[in-house]
Amino acid sequence: MAILTKNSNYKWEFENIGGSTRVRIETGEDIAHLSELDPKMWTVLSCPINGLEIDDKSLAYIDSDKDGKIRVNDIVSTSNWIINAIKDVDLILKGDDFFDINKFDTETVEGKKLYDAAKQILKNLNKEGDTITISDTTDIAAIFAKTRFNGDGVITENTTDNVEEKNVIASIIATIGGVADRSGEQGVNTEKIETFYKLLSDYIAWIDSSVDAPYGDKTDKVIDAYNAVDAKVKDFFMRSKLASFSPDSISALDVQTSRIESISADNLTEKLDEIASYPIARVTGVGEINLEDAINPAWASYFETLKSAVFVGKKKITESDWIAIKDTFSAYIQWKNSKIGAEVESLGVDTIKKFIDDNNKEALLVLVAEDSALKEEAENIVMVDKFFHIYRDFYRLLRNFITLHDFYTKDSSVKAIFQSGRLIVDQRECRFCMKVADMAKHNTMAASSGMFLVYCDCVAKDKPAKLSIVAAVTVGSIGDLVVGKNAIYYDNEGGEWDAVITKIIDNPISISQAFWSPYRRIATVVENLINKSAAEKDAKVMSDATAKINSAQTTMQESSANPDATKAATPPFDIAKFAGIFAAIGMALGMIGTALVAVFEGLAELSWWKLILVFVGIMLAISGPSMILAWMKLRRRNIAPLLNANGWAVNASSKISIPFGETLTDSAKFPKLKLQDPYKKAGIPTWKKWMITIIILAIVFIGLWLFNLLSFANLKSPLPRYNQVEIVEEVVTEEVLNNDSITVLENESTVTE
């Protein structure tokens, strides 16, 4: 059932964060009314409990349904619980790791339980005063170390003062294992006690049902020896039967001399497996084993055991004798195989009987019951640890869950719980770094964030696992950011990791970077074309050279065989052919030159300020679209896709404006110093630099003057082509004046007439 309700009576405060209007949570009263806040106003609806820069234990306590995610209802139920436990709800905003137990609200059930449990903790730890810290509650074992009962239903040797009971508890742990007590020691519970005493009874019952051992204390060794050679003895009797049936096969059925000869040169102690494969005794065709004859050395020790207990006084055994031996200990084996209670056998029969006679079982079960009776009280002590983790970390979680306040704050010392550290790369410090939980989701969603992202794999010598992160670059240019570049990553604990860039999401970093982006791409294309062309020409040159060398060798061989034919094959120089080629090249150069002259003439006729406008216009035509696109993308930069890729459910857009983006990356700033490079090439003397500068300026001035580009300063070009225009204009003017005069005279004469 949902916990949330809507209540328009409470007056919420709002603020603009990340380009969106968000609820402001800054008082304990705000936290107390979270159940009334419309879920649509929450920035985050859920987040994982793993991979965040906040205590995992705190998140586990807040995750009330234990599904691995913090959801809105988890937040609301936690806020209701902690609000009811303390008197002053504004204390939650402090995030302290200590608390005065007198500030628990003992008028409520939760507050009373926490107060009593905290009091007990201070008593168990022998601490004076009423202030308890989170370190006091974190070590549960220390809290219960000196207590007789701790409510977990497990008793240890320290639980009782009775020596016999202590011995029983120790014996249970030694034979069937113990159970971890809250104090950190091994103990026993009801199940262990019941099992132990049943095993004791079962083992004694088995001992009481024992049968006589047919060979006394040698019985077990006899059985082992018999079982070891049983198959080998039966094989011997079968070989003997076959040899009796076919006497000619005796040599084949017996051990062959050739097999022994093949290993005779080796260390025979290393050939026991080979020797063991030989018959256990020599095969003669007689179906009996002569105990006075030699036995296969690999099996002789077992036969000696049998001779000393079973074959006493016998010189030979037949197959029926061998089979009868098994019947002598079959009842004993059956009893041995029915053993129960073997787990406690190591205690010895006398100790087991004493434990049964003393019968401390009921006394131990009473101790377990007394311990279990304090279960609720002990759980309340554990609940104090839950309170402290929530009391310290809950408001920080709210700032990152409801508003993302910690991410957008101007306080550089405060980091959002998803910011995992800093990446130093390409003389920049990227402060917005996140752990990557699911690379597949990032591959799908990261590009829509609109940010320039670098993905890195990080390793540290003191960390066993590899760490994957993503960092946003929001200042500067692309520079040397390429896949494979090495960097250093520092996590929030100060740990140092070696990082290497594995992937780049290319989005605009800044408008200035976007201005030069087209030129960078053009330069890259040109460079690739030049490299490709050079490689092709190099390959062609090498191919042609190889072909010519091979053909030259062939020609030399042919010419040595027939000199006259070589002279005849050499074609004469055709000047007409090359003349056509030269003409075509000249025509092409002429056309290019004409086009360039036309361009320069057009520019020459423009005034200086128009030339500047033309240059600016060309630059804007090239870079303008890229800058406009960058401006639009920079305004849409959003961290929500990255959080969603890590398992968050982000309910509101969380944009990164251009000014805010500049705070997420810091570039290196060096002081302006006049430093000498010890390996710098010797420079040109100062007087030569001035001379070269003056010559270059003179050449530029003369060029501008000759091309009539200084006419605006009454410095006209001396070249005739620029003066002809003025002459033509004067002639035309004079002709027009003369024509006008003639017309006037004609008109006057007409009037006179």
C-alpha positions in Angstrom: 0.0 0.0 0.0 1.4 3.4 -0.9 2.4 5.7 1.9 2.2 8.9 0.0 -0.7 11.3 0.4 -1.3 14.8 -1.0 -1.9 17.7 1.3 -2.1 21.2 -0.2 -2.2 22.8 3.2 1.5 22.7 3.8 3.4 25.5 2.2 6.4 24.3 0.3 9.3 26.6 -0.7 10.7 26.3 -4.2 14.0 27.2 -6.0 15.5 27.0 -9.5 18.2 24.3 -9.7 19.6 23.0 -13.0 17.1 24.8 -15.1 14.1 23.3 -13.3 11.9 24.4 -10.4 12.5 22.2 -7.4 11.2 21.9 -3.9 13.5 23.3 -1.3 14.1 21.0 1.7 15.9 23.0 4.4 13.9 22.5 7.6 13.0 19.5 9.8 9.4 20.5 9.2 9.9 19.9 5.5 11.2 16.4 6.2 8.2 15.8 8.4 5.8 16.5 5.6 7.6 14.5 2.9 4.6 12.1 2.8 2.5 15.0 1.5 4.8 16.0 -1.3 3.5 15.0 -4.8 5.8 12.4 -6.3 5.8 14.4 -9.6 7.8 17.1 -7.8 10.6 14.7 -6.7 13.7 15.0 -8.9 14.6 11.3 -8.4 12.2 8.5 -8.0 14.7 5.7 -7.2 18.4 5.1 -7.1 20.5 2.0 -6.4 22.1 1.3 -3.0 25.4 0.3 -4.5 28.2 2.5 -6.1 27.2 5.7 -4.3 29.5 8.0 -2.2 27.5 7.4 1.0 27.7 4.7 3.6 26.4 1.4 2.2 25.1 0.5 5.6 23.0 3.7 5.8 21.5 2.9 2.4 20.8 -0.7 3.4 18.9 0.6 6.5 16.8 3.0 4.4 16.0 0.3 1.8 13.2 -1.0 3.9 11.9 -3.6 1.4 15.5 -4.8 0.7 15.1 -4.7 -3.1 18.4 -3.0 -3.7 16.9 0.4 -4.5 16.0 3.5 -2.6 12.5 4.5 -3.7 10.1 7.4 -2.7 8.2 5.2 -0.2 11.5 4.1 1.4 12.4 7.7 1.9 9.0 8.6 3.4 8.9 5.6 5.7 12.4 6.4 7.0 11.5 10.1 7.5 8.4 9.1 9.5 10.4 6.7 11.7 13.2 9.1 12.6 10.9 12.1 13.0 8.9 10.1 15.7 12.1 9.2 17.5 13.5 12.6 18.4 12.2 15.8 20.0 13.8 18.4 17.7 13.4 17.4 14.0 15.8 20.1 12.9 18.7 18.1 14.4 18.5 15.8 11.3 19.8 18.7 9.1 23.2 18.7 11.0 24.3 15.3 10.0 26.3 14.7 13.2 27.8 11.4 14.1 27.0 11.9 17.8 23.8 12.3 19.8 22.6 13.2 23.3 20.3 10.3 24.3 18.2 12.8 26.3 17.0 14.2 23.0 15.2 11.0 22.1 11.4 11.5 22.4 10.6 9.0 25.1 6.8 9.8 24.7 6.8 7.7 21.5 7.4 3.9 21.2 10.4 4.3 18.9 12.0 7.0 21.0 11.6 5.0 24.2 13.1 1.9 22.7 16.1 3.9 21.3 16.6 5.7 24.6 16.7 2.4 26.7 18.9 0.7 24.2 21.3 3.6 24.0 21.5 3.6 27.8 22.3 -0.1 27.7 25.0 0.4 25.1 26.7 3.1 27.2 26.6 0.8 30.2 28.0 -2.2 28.3 30.8 0.0 27.0 31.5 1.5 30.5 31.1 5.0 29.1 30.0 7.9 31.3 27.7 10.7 30.2 24.7 10.7 27.9 26.4 11.3 24.5 26.7 8.3 22.2 28.6 8.2 18.9 28.2 6.2 15.7 31.5 4.4 16.5 30.0 3.1 19.7 27.1 1.5 17.8 29.0 0.2 14.8 31.0 -2.4 16.7 28.1 -4.7 17.7 30.6 -7.3 19.0 32.1 -4.8 21.4 28.7 -3.9 22.8 27.8 -7.5 23.6 31.3 -8.7 24.5 30.8 -8.5 28.2 27.1 -9.3 28.4 25.9 -12.8 29.4 22.8 -12.7 27.2 22.4 -10.8 24.0 19.1 -12.0 22.6 20.4 -13.9 19.6 19.5 -17.4 21.0 23.2 -18.4 21.0 25.2 -19.2 24.2 28.9 -19.3 24.6 31.2 -20.6 27.3 31.0 -17.1 28.9 27.3 -17.5 29.3 27.6 -20.1 32.1 29.8 -20.4 35.2 29.3 -24.2 35.4 32.5 -26.1 34.4 30.6 -29.1 33.1 28.3 -26.9 30.9 31.4 -25.1 29.6 33.0 -28.5 28.6 29.8 -29.5 26.8 29.6 -26.3 24.9 33.3 -26.6 23.9 32.8 -30.2 22.8 29.8 -29.3 20.7 31.8 -26.6 18.9 34.8 -29.0 18.4 32.7 -31.9 17.0 29.8 -30.5 15.0 30.7 -26.8 14.8 29.4 -23.7 16.4 27.2 -20.7 15.6 28.5 -17.1 15.6 27.3 -15.1 18.6 26.7 -11.4 18.5 29.7 -11.0 20.7 31.9 -12.4 17.9 32.6 -15.7 19.6 31.5 -19.1 18.6 28.6 -20.6 20.5 25.7 -23.1 20.4 22.0 -22.8 19.9 19.0 -25.1 20.5 19.6 -27.0 17.3 23.2 -27.7 18.0 22.5 -28.9 21.6 19.7 -31.3 20.4 21.9 -32.7 17.6 24.9 -33.2 19.9 23.0 -35.2 22.6 21.3 -37.3 19.9 24.7 -38.2 18.4 25.9 -39.2 21.9 23.0 -41.5 22.4 23.3 -43.0 18.9 27.0 -43.7 19.2 26.6 -45.4 22.6 23.7 -47.5 21.2 26.0 -48.6 18.3 28.8 -49.4 20.7 26.4 -51.6 22.8 25.3 -53.5 19.7 28.9 -54.5 18.8 29.9 -58.0 17.7 33.1 -59.9 18.5 36.0 -59.1 16.2 37.0 -62.5 14.7 40.8 -61.7 14.7 41.0 -59.5 17.8 42.8 -56.2 17.5 44.1 -57.4 14.0 40.6 -57.7 12.6 40.5 -54.3 10.9 44.0 -54.8 9.3 43.0 -58.3 8.1 39.9 -56.9 6.5 41.9 -54.2 4.8 44.5 -56.7 3.5 41.9 -59.1 2.3 40.0 -56.4 0.4 43.3 -55.2 -1.1 44.3 -58.6 -2.7 40.9 -60.1 -3.2 40.7 -59.3 -6.9 44.3 -60.3 -7.5 43.8 -63.7 -5.7 40.7 -64.5 -7.7 42.6 -63.6 -10.9 45.3 -66.1 -9.9 42.7 -68.9 -9.4 41.1 -68.1 -12.8 44.6 -68.3 -14.5 45.3 -71.6 -12.8 42.0 -73.0 -14.1 42.8 -71.9 -17.6 46.3 -73.3 -17.4 44.9 -76.6 -16.2 42.5 -76.5 -19.2 45.3 -75.6 -21.6 48.7 -76.6 -20.3 50.4 -75.1 -23.4 49.2 -71.6 -22.3 51.0 -71.7 -18.9 53.9 -69.6 -20.1 51.5 -67.0 -21.4 49.4 -66.9 -18.3 52.4 -66.7 -16.0 54.6 -63.6 -15.8 56.7 -63.5 -18.9 60.5 -63.1 -18.6 60.5 -60.5 -21.4 58.3 -58.2 -19.3 60.8 -58.4 -16.4 63.7 -57.9 -18.8 62.2 -54.7 -20.2 62.3 -53.0 -16.8 65.4 -54.8 -15.3 67.7 -51.9 -16.2 65.5 -49.3 -14.4 65.1 -48.5 -10.7 62.5 -51.2 -9.8 61.2 -49.3 -6.8 59.7 -46.9 -9.4 58.1 -49.7 -11.3 55.7 -51.0 -8.6 52.7 -50.4 -10.8 54.2 -52.6 -13.5 55.2 -55.3 -11.0 51.7 -55.2 -9.4 50.2 -56.1 -12.8 52.0 -59.5 -12.7 50.1 -62.5 -11.2 50.2 -62.6 -7.4 51.9 -66.0 -7.5 53.6 -68.2 -10.2 51.0 -69.9 -12.4 51.7 -73.7 -12.6 48.3 -75.1 -13.5 47.7 -76.1 -9.8 44.7 -74.3 -8.3 46.3 -73.4 -4.9 48.6 -70.8 -3.5 51.7 -72.2 -1.7 52.2 -69.9 1.2 55.8 -71.0 1.5 56.6 -69.9 -2.0 57.4 -66.4 -3.0 54.5 -63.9 -3.4 54.5 -61.0 -5.9 56.6 -58.3 -4.1 54.0 -55.6 -4.8 51.4 -57.7 -2.7 53.6 -59.5 -0.3 53.0 -57.1 2.7 49.2 -57.8 2.6 49.9 -61.6 2.6 52.1 -61.3 5.6 49.2 -59.6 7.5 46.9 -62.5 6.5 49.5 -65.2 7.4 49.9 -63.8 10.9 46.2 -63.9 11.7 44.2 -66.0 9.2 46.7 -68.5 7.7 48.3 -69.6 10.9 49.5 -73.2 10.5 48.5 -73.4 6.9 50.9 -74.0 4.0 48.5 -73.8 1.1 45.1 -72.2 0.4 42.5 -73.0 -2.3 39.9 -70.9 -3.9 37.2 -72.2 -1.4 39.5 -71.4 1.5 39.9 -67.9 0.2 36.1 -67.3 -0.1 35.5 -68.8 3.3 37.7 -66.2 4.9 35.2 -63.4 4.0 32.5 -65.2 5.8 34.4 -65.0 9.1 34.2 -61.2 9.3 31.0 -60.4 7.3 29.0 -59.9 10.6 31.7 -57.6 11.9 31.7 -55.6 8.7 28.0 -55.2 8.8 28.2 -53.8 12.3 31.0 -51.5 11.4 29.0 -50.1 8.4 26.0 -49.4 10.6 27.9 -46.9 12.8 26.0 -43.8 13.8 27.1 -40.8 15.8 30.6 -40.9 14.2 30.8 -37.1 14.6 31.4 -37.5 18.4 33.6 -40.6 18.2 36.7 -38.5 18.7 35.6 -37.7 22.3 36.1 -41.3 23.4 33.5 -43.7 24.8 34.2 -42.8 28.4 33.7 -39.0 27.8 30.6 -39.7 25.8 29.1 -41.8 28.6 29.9 -39.2 31.1 28.2 -36.5 29.1 25.1 -38.7 28.9 25.2 -39.5 32.6 25.7 -35.8 33.6 22.8 -34.8 31.3 23.4 -31.0 31.1 21.2 -30.8 28.0 18.2 -29.3 29.8 20.4 -26.7 31.6 21.9 -25.6 28.3 18.5 -25.3 26.7 17.3 -23.1 29.6 20.3 -20.8 29.0 19.3 -20.5 25.4 15.7 -19.7 26.3 16.9 -17.0 28.7 19.1 -15.5 25.9 16.2 -15.6 23.4 13.9 -13.9 25.8 16.0 -10.7 25.4 15.7 -10.8 21.6 13.7 -7.6 21.4 16.0 -5.7 23.8 19.0 -6.8 21.8 17.4 -5.8 18.5 16.7 -2.4 20.0 20.4 -2.1 20.6 21.0 -2.9 16.9 18.3 -0.4 16.1 20.4 2.3 17.7 23.1 1.7 15.0 20.4 2.0 12.4 19.3 5.3 14.0 22.8 6.8 13.9 23.5 5.9 10.3 20.2 7.4 9.2 20.6 10.4 11.5 24.0 11.2 10.0 23.3 10.5 6.3 19.5 10.9 5.7 19.5 14.7 5.0 22.5 14.3 2.6 20.5 11.6 0.7 17.5 14.0 0.6 19.6 16.7 -0.9 20.7 14.3 -3.7 17.3 12.6 -4.1 14.7 15.4 -4.0 16.6 18.3 -5.5 20.2 17.3 -6.6 21.2 20.2 -4.4 24.7 18.9 -3.7 25.5 18.7 -7.4 24.6 22.3 -8.1 25.9 23.9 -4.9 28.6 26.6 -5.2 30.5 25.0 -2.3 33.3 23.2 -4.1 33.9 21.0 -1.0 30.4 19.4 -1.3 30.0 16.6 -3.8 26.9 14.8 -5.0 26.7 11.2 -3.9 27.2 10.1 -7.5 30.4 12.1 -8.0 33.1 9.5 -7.3 36.4 11.5 -7.7 38.6 13.5 -9.9 40.3 12.7 -13.3 43.6 14.5 -14.2 44.1 14.4 -17.9 45.5 16.7 -20.6 46.3 19.4 -18.1 42.7 19.4 -16.9 41.0 18.3 -13.7 37.6 16.8 -14.5 35.5 17.1 -11.3 32.4 15.4 -12.6 33.3 11.7 -12.5 30.9 8.8 -12.1 31.4 5.1 -11.6 30.0 3.1 -14.5 27.6 0.4 -13.3 26.4 -0.9 -16.7 28.5 -0.1 -19.8 25.8 -1.4 -22.2 23.3 1.2 -20.9 25.9 3.9 -21.1 26.5 3.0 -24.8 22.8 3.5 -25.4 22.1 6.7 -23.4 25.4 8.6 -22.9 25.3 10.5 -26.2 22.0 12.1 -25.4 23.6 13.9 -22.4 25.1 16.4 -24.8 28.4 16.4 -22.9 31.9 15.5 -24.1 32.6 12.3 -22.1 35.7 10.2 -21.7 35.3 6.6 -20.3 38.3 5.2 -18.5 39.3 1.8 -17.0 41.1 2.3 -13.7 43.4 0.0 -11.8 45.2 0.4 -8.4 47.9 -1.8 -6.9 46.0 -2.0 -3.6 42.6 -2.7 -5.1 41.9 -6.1 -6.6 39.1 -5.1 -8.9 39.1 -2.9 -12.0 37.0 0.3 -11.8 35.2 1.9 -14.8 34.4 5.6 -14.7 33.0 8.3 -17.0 34.3 11.9 -16.8 32.8 15.0 -18.4 35.2 17.5 -20.1 33.5 21.0 -20.0 36.4 23.4 -20.5 39.1 23.8 -23.2 39.5 22.0 -26.5 39.7 18.4 -27.5 43.5 18.6 -27.4 45.2 15.2 -27.1 42.1 13.4 -25.7 42.2 10.1 -27.6 41.5 6.5 -26.9 44.5 4.9 -25.2 45.7 8.1 -23.5 46.8 7.5 -19.9 45.6 9.6 -16.9 45.3 9.5 -13.1 42.1 9.1 -11.2 41.7 10.1 -7.5 38.7 8.7 -5.7 37.0 10.6 -2.8 39.1 8.7 -0.2 42.3 9.9 -1.9 43.1 6.6 -3.5 45.2 6.9 -6.7 44.3 4.8 -9.8 46.0 4.4 -13.1 43.4 5.3 -15.8 43.4 4.8 -19.5 40.8 6.2 -21.9 38.7 3.5 -23.5 36.0 5.4 -25.2 35.1 9.0 -26.1 31.6 10.6 -26.6 32.3 13.6 -28.9 30.0 16.5 -28.1 30.9 20.3 -28.1 33.0 21.4 -25.1 32.7 25.1 -25.7 31.7 27.6 -28.4 35.4 28.6 -28.9 36.2 25.0 -29.4 33.3 24.7 -31.9 34.7 27.7 -33.8 37.9 25.8 -34.7 36.3 22.5 -35.0 35.6 22.7 -38.9 39.3 23.7 -39.5 40.4 20.8 -37.3 38.3 18.4 -39.2 39.5 19.8 -42.6 43.1 19.6 -41.4 42.5 16.0 -40.4 40.9 15.1 -43.8 43.8 16.8 -45.6 46.3 15.1 -43.5 44.7 11.7 -44.1 44.6 12.4 -47.8 48.2 13.4 -47.9 49.2 10.4 -45.9 47.2 8.2 -48.1 48.6 9.7 -51.3 52.1 9.6 -50.0 51.7 5.9 -49.0 50.2 5.1 -52.5 53.0 6.9 -54.3 55.6 5.3 -52.1 54.2 1.9 -52.8 54.0 2.7 -56.6 57.6 4.0 -56.6 58.8 0.8 -54.9 56.8 -1.3 -57.3 58.1 0.5 -60.4 61.6 0.4 -59.1 61.4 -3.3 -58.5 59.9 -3.9 -61.9 62.6 -1.8 -63.6 65.3 -3.6 -61.7 63.9 -6.9 -62.8 63.4 -5.8 -66.4 66.8 -4.2 -66.5 68.4 -7.6 -65.5 66.4 -9.3 -68.3 67.3 -6.6 -70.8 71.0 -6.9 -69.9 70.8 -10.6 -70.5 69.1 -10.2 -73.8 71.5 -7.4 -74.9 74.5 -9.6 -74.1 72.9 -12.3 -76.3 71.8 -10.0 -79.1 73.2 -6.4 -79.0 71.7 -5.4 -82.4 68.2 -6.2 -81.3 68.5 -4.0 -78.2 69.6 -1.0 -80.2 66.7 -1.5 -82.6 64.2 -1.8 -79.7 65.1 1.6 -78.2 62.5 4.1 -79.5 63.6 7.6 -80.6 62.7 10.8 -78.6 59.3 12.1 -79.7 59.4 15.9 -79.1 55.9 16.4 -80.5 54.4 14.2 -77.8 56.1 16.1 -75.0 55.2 19.5 -76.6 51.5 18.6 -76.3 52.0 17.7 -72.6 53.8 21.0 -71.9 51.1 22.9 -73.8 48.4 21.3 -71.6 50.3 22.0 -68.4 50.8 25.6 -69.5 47.1 26.1 -70.3 46.1 24.7 -66.9 48.6 27.0 -65.1 47.3 29.9 -67.2 43.7 29.2 -66.2 44.7 29.0 -62.5 46.7 32.2 -62.8 43.8 34.0 -64.5 41.4 32.9 -61.8 43.8 34.0 -59.0 44.3 37.4 -60.8 40.6 37.9 -61.0 40.2 37.1 -57.3 43.0 39.5 -56.3 41.7 42.2 -58.7 38.3 42.0 -57.1 39.8 42.2 -53.6 42.1 45.0 -54.8 39.1 47.2 -55.7 37.7 46.8 -52.2 38.5 49.3 -49.4 40.4 48.0 -46.4 37.4 47.8 -44.1 35.5 45.8 -46.8 38.4 43.4 -47.0 38.1 42.8 -43.2 34.4 42.2 -43.6 34.9 39.7 -46.4 37.5 37.8 -44.3 35.1 37.8 -41.3 32.2 36.6 -43.5 34.3 33.7 -44.8 35.2 32.7 -41.3 31.6 32.9 -40.2 30.4 30.9 -43.2 32.8 28.1 -42.2 32.5 28.2 -38.4 29.1 29.7 -38.0 27.0 26.5 -38.3 29.3 24.6 -36.0 29.1 27.4 -33.4 25.3 27.6 -33.6 25.0 23.8 -33.2 27.4 23.9 -30.3 25.5 26.7 -28.6 22.3 24.7 -28.9 23.9 21.5 -27.6 25.6 23.3 -24.7 22.2 24.6 -23.6 20.8 21.1 -23.6 23.6 19.3 -21.6 21.9 17.1 -19.1 23.2 14.6 -16.5 19.9 12.7 -16.3 20.9 10.2 -19.1 24.1 9.3 -17.3 22.2 8.7 -14.0 19.5 6.7 -15.7 22.3 4.5 -17.3 23.5 3.8 -13.7 20.1 2.6 -12.6 18.6 5.9 -11.4 15.0 6.9 -12.2 15.5 10.7 -12.7 12.1 12.5 -12.8 13.3 15.9 -13.9 15.7 17.4 -16.4 19.1 18.3 -14.8 20.9 20.6 -17.2 24.4 21.9 -17.1 24.5 25.5 -18.2 27.7 27.0 -19.7 28.7 29.0 -16.6 28.1 25.9 -14.4 29.9 23.7 -16.8 33.0 25.8 -16.4 33.1 24.9 -12.7 33.1 21.2 -13.4 36.5 21.2 -15.2 39.6 23.2 -14.2 42.4 23.9 -16.6 46.0 24.4 -15.7 47.0 28.1 -15.3 50.8 28.8 -15.4 52.3 32.2 -14.3 53.7 34.4 -17.0 57.5 34.0 -16.6 60.4 34.6 -18.9 62.1 31.3 -18.8 65.0 30.2 -20.9 64.9 26.8 -22.8 68.3 25.2 -22.3 67.8 23.2 -25.6 66.5 26.1 -27.6 68.2 26.6 -30.9 70.5 29.7 -31.1 68.4 32.6 -32.2 69.0 35.3 -34.8 70.8 38.4 -33.6 68.6 41.4 -32.8 69.9 43.6 -35.6 69.1 40.8 -38.1 65.6 40.4 -36.8 65.0 44.2 -37.2 66.5 44.1 -40.7 64.3 41.1 -41.7 61.3 42.8 -40.2 61.9 46.1 -42.1 62.5 44.2 -45.4 59.2 42.2 -45.0 57.3 45.4 -44.1 58.8 47.1 -47.1 57.8 44.2 -49.4 54.3 44.2 -48.0 54.1 48.0 -48.5 55.4 47.8 -52.0 53.0 45.1 -52.9 50.1 47.0 -51.5 51.3 50.1 -53.3 51.7 48.3 -56.6 48.3 46.7 -56.4 46.8 50.1 -55.7 45.6 49.1 -52.3 46.9 52.3 -50.7 44.9 54.6 -53.0 42.7 55.6 -50.1 45.8 57.3 -48.7 46.5 59.1 -52.0 49.3 56.6 -52.8 48.3 55.5 -56.3 50.0 52.6 -58.0 52.6 53.6 -60.6 51.6 50.7 -62.8 49.9 51.8 -66.1 47.0 49.5 -65.8 45.8 51.4 -62.7 46.4 54.8 -64.3 44.6 54.0 -67.6 41.3 54.1 -65.8 41.8 57.7 -64.8 43.0 58.7 -68.3 40.0 57.1 -69.9 37.7 58.8 -67.5 39.3 62.2 -68.3 39.0 61.7 -72.1 35.4 60.6 -71.7 34.7 63.7 -69.7 36.3 66.0 -72.2 34.4 64.3 -75.0 31.1 64.7 -73.1 31.9 68.4 -72.5 32.7 69.0 -76.1 29.5 67.3 -77.3 27.5 69.4 -74.8 29.2 72.6 -76.2 28.4 71.7 -79.8 24.8 70.9 -78.9 24.5 74.3 -77.1 25.9 76.2 -80.2 23.6 74.4 -82.5 20.7 75.3 -80.4 21.7 78.9 -80.3 22.1 79.1 -84.0 18.7 77.6 -84.5 17.2 80.2 -82.3 18.9 83.0 -84.2 17.6 81.8 -87.5 
